[in-house]
């Protein structure tokens, strides 16, 4: 979590942000590196939320890159980023950013979806087995009467 004033200067950071990005109080970001979500919150006064995928170094990556990392058993994380403008007066507004780690929740959702898919496949195989058993029983009845005759 961090907080910037209306000029985009860092005012406060929590310890996790300091550990990850270093102490930035009193500094400001390069205007080219500020996300559109943060810019909209500051300039338009609108809350912006987006989900980002980040590698172990904190760089934002695409879903394809995350899939490649997952295949190699390398770590990455899913984060919900919320940019909240503090409305007072007129734009630009002070901005509060809250970043929530959603990695474990996303992993559990993927596991749940995989289990649902497996359950569906197993139920279809069970139906196929029941149908084949009924067919074999009926066919056996026909053969039995022919052999008995």
Secondary structure by P-SEA (a helix, b strand, c coil): ccccccccccccccaaaaaacccccccccccccccaaaaaaaaccbbbbbbbbbccccccccaaaaaaaaaaccccbbbbbbbbbbccccccbbbbbbbbbaaaaaaaaaaaaaaaaaaaaaaaaaaaaaaaaaaaaaaaaaaaaaaac
